[in-house]
């Protein structure tokens, strides 16, 4: 197996699921595992997502659902981005549920389900202010009296998506929740009762109790991260992901020697450079050129020179470090830790971008008790 890999701590995953469950007052959980589970490994993660509150799994695209079914996943799966009409037949064949965000698609979805002698389960996606997906409350008002006309669609849920659950100012989020509340009330006044109601993402689980309804959608929180680090600490979440590699070769540089492409680094004195087999082709961003650090024997060292497609370089000075030793790029070693938040700050991005950028060619290993 390749010596550059992601390690997922399953004990921390269990901790995070339990902390989420304790925060939602009996609501059910739909873990969002799109984008390869935010870079953590969708199939391996799904197999280890075990908790009595889990009701279904959330994905973004039908291909992810098919991949899960092919891997043996039998639980309910919901596509949270309204799919294209030409994807409906495959979705039905794989027994996957959908969100609907275009009223003009409903007639054709119903026809496809009828031709297949099936009922497709759907959640109505209400646009409460994100203006990305969904139908407006006004469109829903016109549609509600027609909802029972579609015999091959079972409208199981109603949902929306929060714009700024990580903001200190909750007024816009509260307005969105109010719009969804009014839409649900209108449906119930017309005799339509949805089994599932949901709007809460990771940030809202931590900071907006009124958003929890009877189903919540943790994504990055599963992995011990949050859009804000203080939310993760507040919930006592633990980062599950470590990114590890090893020293492939040690180069000896003299003063003014360079390493890597384009002269991004010159040695100021005699030094040793550890070559690591990971680069931007794995998702270790080129923007980390001369900005990142790593841990070797629990001590921080600077990553220097240009990040190459497949390799990076560490200035290990004159330390008695050897080829083959383990290097931690994300995670803990000894008493120190390099966090996803730290790397995001160094590249002026968000934690989601860091973890989802790590490509599938980096193996994911799932371990308990850090063994």
Phi and psi in degrees as a GROMACS rama.xvg file:
@    title "Ramachandran Plot"
@    xaxis  label "Phi"
@    yaxis  label "Psi"
@TYPE xy
-60.5513  141.437  UNK-2
-85.4642  2.45914  UNK-3
-104.816  124.569  UNK-4
-157.274  160.885  UNK-5
-99.5075  134.87  UNK-6
-111.665  126.32  UNK-7
-108.703  120.652  UNK-8
-84.6516  108.557  UNK-9
-71.1388  -27.8636  UNK-10
-64.3557  -39.0891  UNK-11
-69.9548  -34.8632  UNK-12
-61.1089  -45.1738  UNK-13
-61.6147  -41.9459  UNK-14
-58.3857  -45.8659  UNK-15
-66.6386  -40.943  UNK-16
-60.8078  -42.6712  UNK-17
-66.8304  -41.2902  UNK-18
-64.4719  -37.4738  UNK-19
-63.7376  -47.3283  UNK-20
-59.5626  -38.06  UNK-21
-70.0673  -15.7843  UNK-22
-96.2773  -5.49477  UNK-23
-119.118  11.8057  UNK-24
51.0286  49.0618  UNK-25
89.4162  -5.43437  UNK-26
-64.9788  157.798  UNK-27
-84.4756  165.325  UNK-28
-119.104  132.025  UNK-29
-115.161  93.9996  UNK-30
-61.0551  129.873  UNK-31
-92.6553  116.638  UNK-32
-123.125  28.1561  UNK-33
-66.5244  170.044  UNK-34
51.3503  49.8877  UNK-35
54.8683  44.1456  UNK-36
54.0557  51.0222  UNK-37
55.4825  35.247  UNK-38
87.9833  0.135222  UNK-39
-93.0675  -6.97476  UNK-40
103.564  94.6895  UNK-41
-62.8671  -49.2897  UNK-42
-67.2656  -48.3125  UNK-43
-61.6616  -39.0972  UNK-44
-67.0558  -45.5539  UNK-45
-56.7627  -39.7235  UNK-46
-66.1336  -20.9668  UNK-47
-109.629  7.63286  UNK-48
-86.3206  90.8694  UNK-49
-127.114  115.532  UNK-50
-164.835  140.9  UNK-51
-60.8139  -20.2875  UNK-52
-83.8988  -10.6546  UNK-53
-71.7065  122.662  UNK-54
-102.435  -36.7345  UNK-55
-163.979  172.877  UNK-56
-111.758  144.755  UNK-57
-111.99  135.317  UNK-58
-133.785  175.476  UNK-59
-102.021  -37.163  UNK-60
-131.802  152.429  UNK-61
-55.8967  -35.921  UNK-62
-58.921  -33.9155  UNK-63
-67.407  -39.0676  UNK-64
-65.1726  -41.3885  UNK-65
-63.1897  -41.6833  UNK-66
-60.9401  -41.3208  UNK-67
-65.9383  -44.8289  UNK-68
-61.6601  -42.9376  UNK-69
-63.1398  -26.5985  UNK-70
-85.7436  0.603501  UNK-71
100.125  7.19815  UNK-72
-71.0647  126.708  UNK-73
-112.398  -8.49864  UNK-74
-72.6674  167.364  UNK-75
-59.2341  138.665  UNK-76
-128.462  132.715  UNK-77
-118.584  128.835  UNK-78
-84.0951  114.697  UNK-79
-88.0116  -11.0098  UNK-80
-102.13  121.531  UNK-81
-50.8158  122.206  UNK-82
-78.1519  168.945  UNK-83
-77.4767  154.194  UNK-84
-61.5363  -37.5563  UNK-85
-71.6518  -2.25636  UNK-86
-98.047  -8.36399  UNK-87
-63.644  -40.2799  UNK-88
-59.8936  -46.1825  UNK-89
-64.7162  -37.8522  UNK-90
-61.109  -44.5137  UNK-91
-63.9667  -43.2457  UNK-92
-59.6546  -30.4742  UNK-93
-99.7207  9.2094  UNK-94
53.3508  54.2884  UNK-95
-114.33  142.81  UNK-96
-91.7128  159.487  UNK-97
-128.966  161.017  UNK-98
-101.254  148.524  UNK-99
-116.597  122.666  UNK-100
-123.395  4.37461  UNK-101
-132.557  114.252  UNK-102
-60.7643  -34.3687  UNK-103
-67.9999  -13.0837  UNK-104
-88.0194  -16.631  UNK-105
-62.9286  -43.0881  UNK-106
-59.2104  -45.1814  UNK-107
-70.3434  -37.8165  UNK-108
-60.6372  -43.1196  UNK-109
-62.2805  -41.0496  UNK-110
-64.7548  -43.0205  UNK-111
-63.0982  -44.1759  UNK-112
-63.0099  -38.3471  UNK-113
-65.0314  -43.2271  UNK-114
-61.2202  -32.1168  UNK-115
-90.6256  4.22676  UNK-116
54.3839  46.2017  UNK-117
-135.191  162.328  UNK-118
-113.704  122.944  UNK-119
-95.6012  133.513  UNK-120
-89.3218  136.022  UNK-121
-138.988  150.765  UNK-122
-114.586  129.915  UNK-123
-76.7503  124.666  UNK-124
-95.9931  115.468  UNK-125
-97.9002  128.851  UNK-126
-82.5903  106.043  UNK-127
-104.126  7.76443  UNK-128
144.701  -13.8226  UNK-129
-68.4227  -34.0319  UNK-130
57.6744  39.7126  UNK-131
-115.661  -52.9698  UNK-132
-132.309  165.803  UNK-133
103.775  166.561  UNK-134
-100.775  150.612  UNK-135
-76.2306  158.09  UNK-136
-56.8788  -34.711  UNK-137
-65.5818  -42.065  UNK-138
-64.1377  -39.4003  UNK-139
-63.2113  -39.6065  UNK-140
-58.6897  -39.555  UNK-141
-74.7231  -27.2976  UNK-142
-85.6678  -27.796  UNK-143
-56.3887  -34.7672  UNK-144
-74.4372  -10.8506  UNK-145
-103.018  -3.93937  UNK-146
-61.3166  -30.433  UNK-147
-83.4302  0.425594  UNK-148
-78.1163  -13.1693  UNK-149
-104.009  91.0924  UNK-150
-69.9342  -20.2129  UNK-151
-103.283  10.3675  UNK-152
-119.198  123.341  UNK-153
-99.6471  107.532  UNK-154
-80.6495  91.7006  UNK-155
-84.6078  -27.31  UNK-156
-142.903  166.908  UNK-157
-138.81  140.033  UNK-158
-154.548  170.136  UNK-159
-155.262  -173.839  UNK-160
-138.469  133.849  UNK-161
-81.4038  141.801  UNK-162
-79.7743  -41.9263  UNK-163
-145.616  59.1441  UNK-164
-69.5255  -14.9995  UNK-165
-92.991  2.82878  UNK-166
-82.4333  144.886  UNK-167
-65.0377  -33.3258  UNK-168
-83.967  108.62  UNK-169
-92.1211  6.77414  UNK-170
-63.4584  -40.4309  UNK-171
-69.0298  -40.4695  UNK-172
-62.1994  -41.9129  UNK-173
-64.7815  -34.6431  UNK-174
-65.1151  -41.9852  UNK-175
-62.1434  -43.1081  UNK-176
-63.5075  -40.1249  UNK-177
-62.1213  -41.3438  UNK-178
-63.0866  -43.3695  UNK-179
-65.2361  -40.8405  UNK-180
-55.5892  -47.6636  UNK-181
-64.8234  -35.6508  UNK-182
-68.6233  -41.9746  UNK-183
-63.616  -42.4147  UNK-184
-60.2327  -43.1597  UNK-185
-60.9854  -43.0671  UNK-186
-60.6869  -45.7907  UNK-187
-67.6311  -34.1601  UNK-188
-62.9301  -24.9174  UNK-189
-100.815  17.3697  UNK-190
78.1398  17.1808  UNK-191
-110.015  118.758  UNK-192
-120.688  120.675  UNK-193
-90.0031  135.427  UNK-194
-67.6541  -38.0272  UNK-195
-121.182  134.674  UNK-196
-131.156  127.531  UNK-197
-156.427  143.29  UNK-198
-149.073  -17.1712  UNK-199
-77.8693  121.769  UNK-200
-96.4573  -168.118  UNK-201
-58.2047  -49.1705  UNK-202
-59.931  -38.3095  UNK-203
-72.4219  -30.2549  UNK-204
-58.8059  -38.522  UNK-205
-80.7959  -28.2469  UNK-206
-130.165  -2.21675  UNK-207
-139.396  83.8563  UNK-208
-57.8566  -34.3414  UNK-209
-67.492  -12.0426  UNK-210
-91.1518  -3.7401  UNK-211
-75.6981  -27.4974  UNK-212
43.6268  -133.592  UNK-213
-115.407  10.4941  UNK-214
-154.459  134.162  UNK-215
-122.205  160.694  UNK-216
-124.774  72.4562  UNK-217
-70.3945  133.691  UNK-218
-115.41  -86.5172  UNK-219
-66.3465  -22.6974  UNK-220
-62.4384  -29.684  UNK-221
-55.9726  -31.0632  UNK-222
-97.9918  11.0444  UNK-223
82.7888  13.1057  UNK-224
-117.556  165.412  UNK-225
-147.461  162.801  UNK-226
-61.0718  -22.7217  UNK-227
-128.706  132.873  UNK-228
-62.643  -33.0719  UNK-229
-66.5027  -29.7597  UNK-230
-65.4322  -40.1453  UNK-231
-64.2799  -41.1262  UNK-232
-67.482  -39.5672  UNK-233
-58.4867  -39.2091  UNK-234
-90.4867  -1.19314  UNK-235
59.874  42.1005  UNK-236
-81.5865  153.827  UNK-237
-125.286  126.082  UNK-238
-60.0522  127.075  UNK-239
-87.7028  -20.7829  UNK-240
-97.6153  131.581  UNK-241
-124.193  140.032  UNK-242
-111.682  117.832  UNK-243
-126.654  150.8  UNK-244
-147.673  -163.043  UNK-245
-144.639  164.449  UNK-246
-81.1254  117.394  UNK-247
-83.0715  -38.5733  UNK-248
-156.533  151.781  UNK-249
-116.33  123.608  UNK-250
-103.566  144.988  UNK-251
-105.127  119.879  UNK-252
-109.105  143.698  UNK-253
-96.6525  167.907  UNK-254
-53.6599  132.836  UNK-255
75.4403  2.20342  UNK-256
-68.2072  149.744  UNK-257
-109.23  169.089  UNK-258
-146.275  138.521  UNK-259
80.0899  -174.78  UNK-260
-74.6156  150.336  UNK-261
64.3398  20.9323  UNK-262
58.6457  42.8757  UNK-263
-79.7757  -9.31426  UNK-264
-149.507  134.436  UNK-265
-126.023  135.867  UNK-266
-68.9468  129.507  UNK-267
-81.4774  -15.3289  UNK-268
-159.951  176.251  UNK-269
-60.0437  133.203  UNK-270
-155.536  173.078  UNK-271
-116.888  140.647  UNK-272
-117.517  124.392  UNK-273
-91.8894  126.818  UNK-274
-94.39  125.481  UNK-275
-111.557  138.153  UNK-276
-85.7685  67.1602  UNK-277
-155.6  147.801  UNK-278
-159.96  -164.884  UNK-279
-68.2263  -17.6945  UNK-280
-69.0637  -12.855  UNK-281
-102.33  -9.70308  UNK-282
105.678  5.9373  UNK-283
-84.9444  104.629  UNK-284
-58.4901  138.796  UNK-285
-59.6052  -26.2356  UNK-286
-66.8038  -8.3618  UNK-287
-87.4714  3.01074  UNK-288
-52.4943  120.689  UNK-289
59.1882  22.7441  UNK-290
-124.543  -20.1852  UNK-291
-98.1191  166.332  UNK-292
-130.848  167.159  UNK-293
-141.002  171.421  UNK-294
-113.867  128.527  UNK-295
-131.839  122.74  UNK-296
56.4166  32.626  UNK-297
77.7894  7.62222  UNK-298
-115.482  144.488  UNK-299
-81.7618  138.422  UNK-300
-134.575  150.001  UNK-301
-81.1174  135.734  UNK-302
-87.1413  125.938  UNK-303
-123.844  162.362  UNK-304
73.8322  -179.151  UNK-305
-71.7287  138.564  UNK-306
-71.3201  120  UNK-307
-89.7355  174.485  UNK-308
-62.3044  -36.8752  UNK-309
-125.611  -3.35975  UNK-310
-147.16  153.479  UNK-311
-136.266  170.994  UNK-312
-130.123  139.855  UNK-313
-123.515  128.806  UNK-314
-82.1128  105.262  UNK-315
-99.8953  13.0613  UNK-316
54.8971  -131.443  UNK-317
-113.072  27.0726  UNK-318
-65.2197  148.238  UNK-319
-83.5205  68.8605  UNK-320
-111.403  145.494  UNK-321
-120.264  158.425  UNK-322
-59.917  143.385  UNK-323
93.9774  -13.0837  UNK-324
-69.7522  150.167  UNK-325
-75.3374  143.173  UNK-326
-127.807  133.686  UNK-327
-107.477  122.726  UNK-328
-98.5847  -32.7544  UNK-329
-135.284  129.308  UNK-330
122.867  -170.216  UNK-331
-102.957  148.408  UNK-332
-153.372  125.177  UNK-333
63.4189  -133.674  UNK-334
-94.6785  -0.125255  UNK-335
-109.426  162.989  UNK-336
-148.006  136.773  UNK-337
-106.436  116.463  UNK-338
-96.9481  161.257  UNK-339
-61.4029  -36.5149  UNK-340
-60.9637  -41.0021  UNK-341
-61.7616  -45.6107  UNK-342
-66.8731  -39.1546  UNK-343
-60.8903  -40.5396  UNK-344
-65.6461  -39.4675  UNK-345
-65.5006  -28.6244  UNK-346
-106.984  6.81842  UNK-347
55.9134  49.4213  UNK-348
-135.325  -162.751  UNK-349
-114.329  156.765  UNK-350
-54.9542  -37.1801  UNK-351
-56.2573  -41.2267  UNK-352
-64.3432  -35.8405  UNK-353
-66.859  -51.0603  UNK-354
-75.2135  -37.5809  UNK-355
-73.2807  -15.637  UNK-356
-79.7472  -13.9635  UNK-357
-76.3697  117.133  UNK-358
-72.3214  163.882  UNK-359
-68.3246  -16.2703  UNK-360
-71.4048  -11.171  UNK-361
-87.8478  115.956  UNK-362
-61.7482  146.876  UNK-363
-106.932  129.253  UNK-364
-118.608  130.266  UNK-365
-107.063  121.505  UNK-366
-130.434  155.258  UNK-367
-116.165  145.557  UNK-368
56.0355  27.9409  UNK-369
57.4475  24.3501  UNK-370
